[in-house]
Amino acid sequence: MRHFGWSEGNEVYLPLIDAEHRALFELADSLQNAVSAGARATEVREHLHRLTAQAEEHFTHEEWLMQSAGYPSYGWHKHQHDTARPSKAS
């Protein structure tokens, strides 16, 4: 199974955003390792919760930065975030 790994090809060359992206890769890798190792469901849920919470924090921060800078592809990029966010029950 291929593991999550950060590489220079993932960089966006904004140090703060690259650091957030690296942290997400590390959390995803930890989750994958737990699943691969047959960790208890409670442990897997903890990894998943950390990853989703960190992802939401990153998405919110990155969207704020894009709006503040007038990033022309904000709508497209926000849509990418929205597809990764868990859907909320109505």
DSSP file (Angstrom, degrees, kcal/mol; ACC not computed):
  #  RESIDUE AA STRUCTURE BP1 BP2  ACC     N-H-->O    O-->H-N    N-H-->O    O-->H-N    TCO  KAPPA ALPHA  PHI   PSI    X-CA   Y-CA   Z-CA
    1    1 A M              0   0    0      0, 0.0     2,-0.3     0, 0.0    35,-0.0   0.000 360.0 360.0 360.0 132.6    0.0    0.0    0.0
    2    2 A R        -     0   0    0      1,-0.0     2,-0.2     3,-0.0     3,-0.0  -0.548 360.0-144.8 -74.6 133.2    1.4    3.4   -0.9
    3    3 A H        -     0   0    0     -2,-0.3     2,-0.3     1,-0.1    26,-0.1  -0.633  22.3 -97.8 -98.8 157.5    1.9    5.7    2.0
    4    4 A F        +     0   0    0     -2,-0.2     2,-0.4    21,-0.1    -1,-0.1  -0.555  49.9 171.8 -70.5 130.6    1.4    9.5    2.2
    5    5 A G        -     0   0    0     -2,-0.3     2,-0.2    24,-0.0    21,-0.0  -0.983  29.3-128.2-146.9 133.5    4.7   11.2    1.8
    6    6 A W        +     0   0    0     -2,-0.4     2,-0.3    16,-0.1    16,-0.0  -0.543  32.8 171.1 -77.3 141.0    5.6   14.8    1.4
    7    7 A S    >   -     0   0    0     -2,-0.2     3,-2.2     1,-0.0     4,-0.3  -0.944  49.9-100.7-142.4 166.6    7.9   15.8   -1.5
    8    8 A E  G >  S+     0   0    0     -2,-0.3     3,-1.6     1,-0.3    -1,-0.0   0.796 117.0  69.9 -58.0 -27.7    9.0   19.0   -3.1
    9    9 A G  G 3  S+     0   0    0      1,-0.3    -1,-0.3     3,-0.0    -3,-0.0   0.677  93.9  56.7 -64.4 -16.5    6.4   18.5   -5.8
   10   10 A N  G <  S+     0   0    0     -3,-2.2    -1,-0.3     8,-0.0    -2,-0.2   0.545  83.6 113.6 -89.4  -8.7    3.7   19.2   -3.2
   11   11 A E    <   -     0   0    0     -3,-1.6    -3,-0.0    -4,-0.3     7,-0.0  -0.330  43.7-173.2 -70.6 144.0    5.1   22.6   -2.3
   12   12 A V        -     0   0    0      2,-0.2    -1,-0.1    -2,-0.0    -3,-0.0   0.334  46.7-119.5-110.0  -0.5    3.2   25.8   -3.0
   13   13 A Y  S    S+     0   0    0      1,-0.2     3,-0.1     2,-0.1    -2,-0.1   0.735  81.0 115.5  67.0  27.2    6.2   27.9   -1.9
   14   14 A L     >  -     0   0    0      1,-0.1     4,-3.1     0, 0.0     3,-0.4  -0.957  60.2-149.0-117.9 106.7    4.4   29.7    0.9
   15   15 A P  H  > S+     0   0    0      0, 0.0     4,-2.2     0, 0.0     5,-0.2   0.821  92.3  47.9 -50.6 -42.7    6.2   28.5    4.0
   16   16 A L  H  > S+     0   0    0      2,-0.2     4,-2.0     1,-0.2     5,-0.1   0.924 115.9  43.7 -66.2 -43.5    3.2   28.6    6.4
   17   17 A I  H  > S+     0   0    0     -3,-0.4     4,-2.8     2,-0.2    -1,-0.2   0.900 112.4  53.1 -69.0 -40.2    0.9   26.8    3.9
   18   18 A D  H  X S+     0   0    0     -4,-3.1     4,-2.6     1,-0.2    -1,-0.2   0.896 108.7  50.7 -61.0 -38.6    3.6   24.2    3.1
   19   19 A A  H  X S+     0   0    0     -4,-2.2     4,-2.2    -5,-0.3    -1,-0.2   0.908 111.0  48.0 -65.3 -41.0    4.0   23.5    6.8
   20   20 A E  H  X S+     0   0    0     -4,-2.0     4,-2.0     2,-0.2    -2,-0.2   0.916 112.3  49.2 -64.7 -42.3    0.3   23.0    7.2
   21   21 A H  H  X S+     0   0    0     -4,-2.8     4,-2.3     2,-0.2    -2,-0.2   0.918 109.8  51.5 -63.3 -43.0    0.2   20.7    4.2
   22   22 A R  H  X S+     0   0    0     -4,-2.6     4,-2.4     1,-0.2    -1,-0.2   0.910 108.4  52.0 -59.7 -41.8    3.2   18.7    5.6
   23   23 A A  H  X S+     0   0    0     -4,-2.2     4,-2.3     1,-0.2    -1,-0.2   0.890 108.6  50.7 -62.7 -38.8    1.3   18.3    8.9
   24   24 A L  H  X S+     0   0    0     -4,-2.0     4,-2.6     2,-0.2    -1,-0.2   0.908 108.9  51.2 -65.3 -41.1   -1.7   17.0    7.0
   25   25 A F  H  X S+     0   0    0     -4,-2.3     4,-2.4     1,-0.2    -2,-0.2   0.919 110.2  50.0 -60.1 -43.2    0.4   14.5    5.2
   26   26 A E  H  X S+     0   0    0     -4,-2.4     4,-2.3     2,-0.2    -2,-0.2   0.904 111.5  47.7 -63.7 -41.5    1.9   13.3    8.5
   27   27 A L  H  X S+     0   0    0     -4,-2.3     4,-2.3     2,-0.2    -1,-0.2   0.907 112.1  49.6 -66.2 -41.0   -1.5   12.9   10.0
   28   28 A A  H  X S+     0   0    0     -4,-2.6     4,-2.5     1,-0.2    -2,-0.2   0.898 111.1  49.9 -63.9 -39.5   -2.8   11.0    7.0
   29   29 A D  H  X S+     0   0    0     -4,-2.4     4,-2.7     2,-0.2    -2,-0.2   0.902 109.5  51.3 -65.6 -40.9    0.2    8.7    7.1
   30   30 A S  H  X S+     0   0    0     -4,-2.3     4,-2.2     2,-0.2    -2,-0.2   0.907 110.8  48.7 -62.3 -41.4   -0.3    8.1   10.8
   31   31 A L  H  X S+     0   0    0     -4,-2.3     4,-2.4     2,-0.2    -2,-0.2   0.941 112.2  48.2 -62.3 -47.2   -4.0    7.2   10.1
   32   32 A Q  H  X S+     0   0    0     -4,-2.5     4,-2.8     1,-0.2    -2,-0.2   0.898 110.8  51.3 -62.1 -40.8   -2.9    4.9    7.3
   33   33 A N  H  X S+     0   0    0     -4,-2.7     4,-2.0     2,-0.2    -1,-0.2   0.905 109.3  50.5 -62.6 -41.1   -0.3    3.2    9.5
   34   34 A A  H  <>S+     0   0    0     -4,-2.2     5,-2.7     2,-0.2     4,-0.3   0.926 113.0  45.6 -62.8 -44.8   -2.8    2.6   12.3
   35   35 A V  H ><5S+     0   0    0     -4,-2.4     3,-1.5     1,-0.2    -2,-0.2   0.938 113.3  49.8 -64.0 -46.2   -5.3    1.0    9.8
   36   36 A S  H 3<5S+     0   0    0     -4,-2.8    -1,-0.2     1,-0.3    -2,-0.2   0.828 109.2  52.5 -61.9 -32.6   -2.5   -1.1    8.3
   37   37 A A  T 3<5S-     0   0    0     -4,-2.0    -1,-0.3    -5,-0.2    -2,-0.2   0.468 116.2-114.2 -84.0  -0.9   -1.4   -2.3   11.7
   38   38 A G  T < 5 -     0   0    0     -3,-1.5    -3,-0.2    -4,-0.3    -2,-0.1   0.848  48.3-175.7  73.3  33.8   -4.9   -3.4   12.6
   39   39 A A      < -     0   0    0     -5,-2.7    -1,-0.1    -6,-0.2     5,-0.0  -0.166  34.9 -86.6 -60.9 156.6   -5.3   -0.8   15.4
   40   40 A R     >  -     0   0    0      1,-0.1     4,-2.2     4,-0.0     3,-0.4  -0.249  38.6-111.9 -60.5 153.2   -8.4   -0.8   17.5
   41   41 A A  H  > S+     0   0    0      1,-0.2     4,-2.7     2,-0.2     5,-0.2   0.861 117.3  56.7 -58.0 -37.7  -11.4    1.1   16.1
   42   42 A T  H  > S+     0   0    0      1,-0.2     4,-1.8     2,-0.2    -1,-0.2   0.894 108.2  47.1 -63.4 -38.5  -11.1    3.7   18.9
   43   43 A E  H  > S+     0   0    0     -3,-0.4     4,-2.2     2,-0.2    -2,-0.2   0.907 111.6  50.2 -68.4 -41.4   -7.5    4.5   17.9
   44   44 A V  H  X S+     0   0    0     -4,-2.2     4,-2.7     1,-0.2    -2,-0.2   0.920 109.7  51.5 -62.3 -42.8   -8.3    4.7   14.2
   45   45 A R  H  X S+     0   0    0     -4,-2.7     4,-2.9     1,-0.2    -1,-0.2   0.886 107.5  53.0 -61.5 -38.7  -11.2    7.1   15.1
   46   46 A E  H  X S+     0   0    0     -4,-1.8     4,-2.3     2,-0.2    -1,-0.2   0.925 110.8  46.3 -62.4 -44.4   -8.7    9.3   17.1
   47   47 A H  H  X S+     0   0    0     -4,-2.2     4,-2.4     2,-0.2    -2,-0.2   0.927 114.1  48.6 -62.0 -44.8   -6.4    9.5   14.1
   48   48 A L  H  X S+     0   0    0     -4,-2.7     4,-2.8     1,-0.2     5,-0.2   0.906 110.3  51.2 -63.5 -42.1   -9.3   10.3   11.8
   49   49 A H  H  X S+     0   0    0     -4,-2.9     4,-2.6     2,-0.2     5,-0.2   0.925 110.3  49.0 -61.8 -44.5  -10.6   13.0   14.2
   50   50 A R  H  X S+     0   0    0     -4,-2.3     4,-2.4     1,-0.2     5,-0.2   0.920 113.2  47.9 -60.6 -43.4   -7.2   14.6   14.4
   51   51 A L  H  X S+     0   0    0     -4,-2.4     4,-2.5     2,-0.2    -2,-0.2   0.941 114.0  44.6 -64.4 -47.5   -6.8   14.6   10.6
   52   52 A T  H  X S+     0   0    0     -4,-2.8     4,-2.3     2,-0.2    -2,-0.2   0.890 114.3  49.5 -67.8 -37.4  -10.3   16.0    9.9
   53   53 A A  H  X S+     0   0    0     -4,-2.6     4,-2.2    -5,-0.2    -1,-0.2   0.925 113.8  45.6 -65.3 -43.8  -10.0   18.7   12.6
   54   54 A Q  H  X S+     0   0    0     -4,-2.4     4,-2.5    -5,-0.2    -2,-0.2   0.887 111.9  52.5 -66.6 -38.6   -6.6   19.8   11.3
   55   55 A A  H  X S+     0   0    0     -4,-2.5     4,-3.2    -5,-0.2    -2,-0.2   0.927 109.7  48.1 -63.6 -44.6   -7.9   19.7    7.7
   56   56 A E  H  X S+     0   0    0     -4,-2.3     4,-2.5     2,-0.2     5,-0.2   0.913 111.6  50.0 -63.5 -41.3  -10.8   22.0    8.6
   57   57 A E  H  X S+     0   0    0     -4,-2.2     4,-2.1     1,-0.2    -1,-0.2   0.921 113.8  46.0 -61.4 -43.2   -8.5   24.4   10.4
   58   58 A H  H  X S+     0   0    0     -4,-2.5     4,-3.3     2,-0.2     5,-0.3   0.936 111.2  51.3 -65.0 -46.9   -6.2   24.5    7.4
   59   59 A F  H  X S+     0   0    0     -4,-3.2     4,-2.7     1,-0.2     5,-0.2   0.928 111.5  47.9 -57.2 -46.0   -9.0   24.9    4.9
   60   60 A T  H  X S+     0   0    0     -4,-2.5     4,-2.0    -5,-0.2    -1,-0.2   0.920 115.0  45.3 -61.5 -44.8  -10.4   27.8    6.9
   61   61 A H  H  X S+     0   0    0     -4,-2.1     4,-2.4    -5,-0.2    -2,-0.2   0.937 114.6  47.1 -64.2 -47.6   -7.0   29.5    7.2
   62   62 A E  H  X S+     0   0    0     -4,-3.3     4,-2.5     1,-0.2    -2,-0.2   0.889 111.3  51.2 -64.8 -39.2   -6.1   28.9    3.5
   63   63 A E  H  X S+     0   0    0     -4,-2.7     4,-2.5    -5,-0.3    -1,-0.2   0.896 109.6  51.0 -64.7 -39.5   -9.5   30.2    2.3
   64   64 A W  H  X S+     0   0    0     -4,-2.0     4,-2.7    -5,-0.2    -2,-0.2   0.930 111.2  48.2 -62.8 -44.7   -9.1   33.4    4.5
   65   65 A L  H  X S+     0   0    0     -4,-2.4     4,-2.0     2,-0.2    -2,-0.2   0.921 111.7  49.3 -61.2 -44.0   -5.6   33.9    3.0
   66   66 A M  H  X>S+     0   0    0     -4,-2.5     5,-2.9     1,-0.2     4,-0.6   0.920 113.4  45.9 -63.3 -43.8   -6.9   33.5   -0.6
   67   67 A Q  H ><5S+     0   0    0     -4,-2.5     3,-0.9     1,-0.2    -1,-0.2   0.920 111.8  52.1 -65.1 -42.5   -9.8   35.9    0.0
   68   68 A S  H 3<5S+     0   0    0     -4,-2.7    -1,-0.2     1,-0.3    -2,-0.2   0.853 113.8  43.4 -61.2 -35.6   -7.5   38.4    1.6
   69   69 A A  H 3<5S-     0   0    0     -4,-2.0    -1,-0.3    -5,-0.2    -2,-0.2   0.495 110.8-119.4 -89.1  -4.1   -5.1   38.3   -1.3
   70   70 A G  T <<5 -     0   0    0     -3,-0.9    -3,-0.2    -4,-0.6    -4,-0.1   0.862  37.6-165.3  67.1  35.0   -7.9   38.4   -3.9
   71   71 A Y    > < -     0   0    0     -5,-2.9     3,-1.6    -6,-0.2     4,-0.2  -0.355  14.1-143.7 -57.8 121.5   -6.7   35.0   -5.3
   72   72 A P  T 3  S+     0   0    0      0, 0.0     3,-0.3     0, 0.0     4,-0.2   0.736  96.1  49.1 -66.3 -23.3   -8.4   34.7   -8.7
   73   73 A S  T 3> S+     0   0    0      1,-0.2     4,-2.6     2,-0.1     5,-0.2   0.098  73.9 118.6-101.7  23.3   -9.0   30.9   -8.4
   74   74 A Y  H <> S+     0   0    0     -3,-1.6     4,-3.2     1,-0.2     5,-0.3   0.918  72.8  51.5 -54.3 -48.7  -10.5   31.1   -4.9
   75   75 A G  H  > S+     0   0    0     -3,-0.3     4,-2.0     1,-0.2    -1,-0.2   0.909 112.4  45.3 -58.3 -45.1  -13.9   29.7   -6.0
   76   76 A W  H  > S+     0   0    0      2,-0.2     4,-1.6     1,-0.2    -1,-0.2   0.930 115.6  46.7 -63.7 -45.2  -12.4   26.7   -7.7
   77   77 A H  H  X S+     0   0    0     -4,-2.6     4,-2.0     1,-0.2    -2,-0.2   0.892 110.5  51.7 -68.2 -39.2  -10.0   26.0   -4.7
   78   78 A K  H  X S+     0   0    0     -4,-3.2     4,-3.0    -5,-0.2    -1,-0.2   0.896 106.5  55.4 -62.4 -38.8  -12.8   26.4   -2.1
   79   79 A H  H  X S+     0   0    0     -4,-2.0     4,-2.0    -5,-0.3    -1,-0.2   0.892 104.9  53.1 -60.5 -38.4  -14.8   23.9   -4.1
   80   80 A Q  H  X S+     0   0    0     -4,-1.6     4,-0.9     2,-0.2    -1,-0.2   0.921 111.0  46.4 -61.6 -43.4  -11.9   21.5   -3.8
   81   81 A H  H >X S+     0   0    0     -4,-2.0     4,-1.3     1,-0.2     3,-0.9   0.930 109.8  54.0 -62.1 -45.0  -12.0   22.0    0.0
   82   82 A D  H 3< S+     0   0    0     -4,-3.0    -1,-0.2     1,-0.3    -2,-0.2   0.842 104.1  54.7 -62.0 -33.1  -15.7   21.6    0.1
   83   83 A T  H 3< S+     0   0    0     -4,-2.0    -1,-0.3     1,-0.2    -2,-0.2   0.773 110.7  47.1 -70.9 -23.0  -15.5   18.2   -1.7
   84   84 A A  H << S+     0   0    0     -4,-0.9    -2,-0.2    -3,-0.9    -1,-0.2   0.657  94.0  93.4 -89.6 -17.4  -13.1   17.0    1.0
   85   85 A R  S  < S-     0   0    0     -4,-1.3     2,-0.1    -3,-0.1     3,-0.1  -0.484  88.7-104.4 -75.2 144.7  -15.2   18.3    3.9
   86   86 A P        -     0   0    0      0, 0.0     2,-0.2     0, 0.0    -1,-0.1  -0.448  41.2-110.2 -64.7 140.7  -17.6   15.8    5.4
   87   87 A S        -     0   0    0     -2,-0.1     2,-0.4    -4,-0.1    -4,-0.0  -0.480  28.9-127.3 -72.2 144.0  -21.2   16.5    4.4
   88   88 A K        -     0   0    0     -2,-0.2     2,-0.1    -3,-0.1    -1,-0.1  -0.778  22.2-116.6 -93.9 134.0  -23.4   17.9    7.1
   89   89 A A              0   0    0     -2,-0.4    -1,-0.0     1,-0.1     0, 0.0  -0.447 360.0 360.0 -67.6 138.3  -26.6   16.1    7.7
   90   90 A S              0   0    0     -2,-0.1    -1,-0.1     0, 0.0    -2,-0.0   0.450 360.0 360.0 -83.0 360.0  -29.6   18.4    7.0
